[in-house]
C-alpha cells in the first residue's frame, strides 16, 4: 500500500517552506559571538603579552641577565635607544636590537 500525495498538499508544504525566513537574532548573534570568542581567545592575550614585553624592554638596565630571541644568554653591558650591548663571555660583547631581547633570565635557586 502506497500513499500518494496529491499536488495541492505538496504545494502547500513547498509554499510554507519558502515563506520561512531565518531568525534575525540568529543571523546577527552568531557573527557577533564568533568575533567575541576570537577576540578573547586570540587578540587580547597577544596584546597583553606584547604590552608586557614592551614594558620589560623599557625597564632594561645595565647588569640585567637576558636571553635573546635567538637563544643567546648575556648580561646587559650598555643600552642605546634601539640597541643593547650584551656581554656573552669575558671580553666578548655583541650589539643586538632591543626588540631581539626575548626576556630576562630566570633566577637560579640555590639549594
C-alpha positions as a Markdown table, in Angstrom:
| # | Residue | x | y | z |
|---|---|---|---|---|
| 1 | Unk | 0.0 | 0.0 | 0.0 |
| 2 | Unk | 1.4 | 3.3 | -1.1 |
| 3 | Unk | 0.3 | 6.7 | -0.2 |
| 4 | Unk | 0.4 | 9.3 | -3.0 |
| 5 | Unk | 0.4 | 12.9 | -2.1 |
| 6 | Unk | -1.8 | 15.0 | -4.2 |
| 7 | Unk | -0.3 | 18.0 | -5.9 |
| 8 | Unk | -2.2 | 20.6 | -3.8 |
| 9 | Unk | -0.9 | 19.2 | -0.4 |
| 10 | Unk | 2.8 | 19.1 | -1.6 |
| 11 | Unk | 2.4 | 22.6 | -3.0 |
| 12 | Unk | 1.3 | 23.8 | 0.5 |
| 13 | Unk | 4.4 | 22.4 | 2.1 |
| 14 | Unk | 6.6 | 24.0 | -0.5 |
| 15 | Unk | 4.9 | 27.3 | -0.1 |
| 16 | Unk | 5.3 | 27.2 | 3.7 |
| 17 | Unk | 9.0 | 26.3 | 3.4 |
| 18 | Unk | 9.6 | 29.2 | 1.1 |
| 19 | Unk | 7.9 | 31.6 | 3.4 |
| 20 | Unk | 10.0 | 30.7 | 6.4 |
| 21 | Unk | 12.8 | 33.2 | 6.8 |
| 22 | Unk | 15.8 | 32.8 | 9.1 |
| 23 | Unk | 15.6 | 34.4 | 12.6 |
| 24 | Unk | 17.1 | 37.8 | 12.5 |
| 25 | Unk | 18.6 | 37.4 | 16.0 |
| 26 | Unk | 20.3 | 34.2 | 15.0 |
| 27 | Unk | 21.8 | 35.9 | 11.9 |
| 28 | Unk | 23.1 | 38.8 | 13.9 |
| 29 | Unk | 24.1 | 36.9 | 17.1 |
| 30 | Unk | 26.2 | 34.2 | 15.5 |
| 31 | Unk | 28.8 | 36.5 | 13.9 |
| 32 | Unk | 29.0 | 38.7 | 17.0 |
| 33 | Unk | 29.6 | 35.6 | 19.2 |
| 34 | Unk | 32.3 | 34.4 | 16.8 |
| 35 | Unk | 34.1 | 37.8 | 16.9 |
| 36 | Unk | 33.8 | 37.9 | 20.7 |
| 37 | Unk | 35.3 | 34.4 | 21.0 |
| 38 | Unk | 38.1 | 35.2 | 18.5 |
| 39 | Unk | 38.9 | 38.4 | 20.5 |
| 40 | Unk | 39.1 | 36.8 | 23.9 |
| 41 | Unk | 41.0 | 33.7 | 22.8 |
| 42 | Unk | 43.5 | 35.3 | 20.4 |
| 43 | Unk | 43.7 | 39.1 | 20.1 |
| 44 | Unk | 43.5 | 40.0 | 23.8 |
| 45 | Unk | 46.1 | 37.6 | 25.1 |
| 46 | Unk | 48.5 | 38.6 | 22.3 |
| 47 | Unk | 48.0 | 42.2 | 23.1 |
| 48 | Unk | 48.7 | 41.7 | 26.8 |
| 49 | Unk | 51.8 | 39.7 | 26.0 |
| 50 | Unk | 53.1 | 42.4 | 23.7 |
| 51 | Unk | 52.5 | 45.0 | 26.3 |
| 52 | Unk | 54.4 | 43.0 | 29.0 |
| 53 | Unk | 57.4 | 42.6 | 26.6 |
| 54 | Unk | 57.5 | 46.3 | 25.7 |
| 55 | Unk | 57.4 | 47.2 | 29.4 |
| 56 | Unk | 60.3 | 44.8 | 30.1 |
| 57 | Unk | 62.3 | 46.2 | 27.2 |
| 58 | Unk | 61.8 | 49.8 | 28.5 |
| 59 | Unk | 62.8 | 48.7 | 32.1 |
| 60 | Unk | 66.1 | 47.1 | 31.0 |
| 61 | Unk | 69.2 | 48.3 | 32.9 |
| 62 | Unk | 72.9 | 47.6 | 32.9 |
| 63 | Unk | 73.6 | 44.3 | 34.6 |
| 64 | Unk | 70.4 | 42.6 | 33.8 |
| 65 | Unk | 70.8 | 39.0 | 32.6 |
| 66 | Unk | 68.8 | 38.4 | 29.4 |
| 67 | Unk | 68.1 | 35.9 | 26.7 |
| 68 | Unk | 67.7 | 36.9 | 23.1 |
| 69 | Unk | 65.1 | 35.5 | 20.7 |
| 70 | Unk | 68.0 | 33.6 | 19.1 |
| 71 | Unk | 68.8 | 31.9 | 22.4 |
| 72 | Unk | 72.0 | 33.8 | 23.3 |
| 73 | Unk | 72.4 | 34.3 | 27.1 |
| 74 | Unk | 74.2 | 37.5 | 28.2 |
| 75 | Unk | 74.4 | 40.4 | 30.6 |
| 76 | Unk | 73.5 | 43.9 | 29.5 |
| 77 | Unk | 76.7 | 46.0 | 29.3 |
| 78 | Unk | 75.3 | 49.1 | 27.6 |
| 79 | Unk | 72.0 | 50.5 | 26.4 |
| 80 | Unk | 71.1 | 52.6 | 23.4 |
| 81 | Unk | 67.8 | 53.9 | 22.2 |
| 82 | Unk | 67.2 | 51.0 | 19.9 |
| 83 | Unk | 70.0 | 48.5 | 20.6 |
| 84 | Unk | 71.6 | 46.7 | 23.5 |
| 85 | Unk | 75.2 | 45.7 | 24.0 |
| 86 | Unk | 75.5 | 42.2 | 25.7 |
| 87 | Unk | 78.4 | 40.6 | 27.4 |
| 88 | Unk | 78.3 | 37.0 | 26.5 |
| 89 | Unk | 81.7 | 35.9 | 27.8 |
| 90 | Unk | 84.8 | 37.5 | 29.2 |
| 91 | Unk | 86.0 | 40.3 | 26.8 |
| 92 | Unk | 83.2 | 39.4 | 24.3 |
| 93 | Unk | 80.4 | 41.8 | 23.7 |
| 94 | Unk | 77.8 | 41.9 | 20.9 |
| 95 | Unk | 75.3 | 44.5 | 19.9 |
| 96 | Unk | 71.7 | 43.4 | 19.2 |
| 97 | Unk | 68.5 | 45.2 | 18.5 |
| 98 | Unk | 66.5 | 46.0 | 21.6 |
| 99 | Unk | 63.5 | 44.1 | 20.3 |
| 100 | Unk | 65.6 | 41.0 | 19.9 |
| 101 | Unk | 65.7 | 40.5 | 23.6 |
| 102 | Unk | 63.2 | 37.7 | 24.4 |
| 103 | Unk | 63.2 | 38.1 | 28.2 |
| 104 | Unk | 65.0 | 38.1 | 31.4 |
| 105 | Unk | 66.9 | 35.0 | 32.6 |
| 106 | Unk | 65.2 | 33.1 | 35.3 |
| 107 | Unk | 66.8 | 33.5 | 38.8 |
| 108 | Unk | 68.7 | 30.3 | 39.8 |
| 109 | Unk | 67.6 | 28.8 | 43.1 |
| 110 | Unk | 70.5 | 27.7 | 45.3 |
| 111 | Unk | 69.9 | 24.6 | 47.4 |
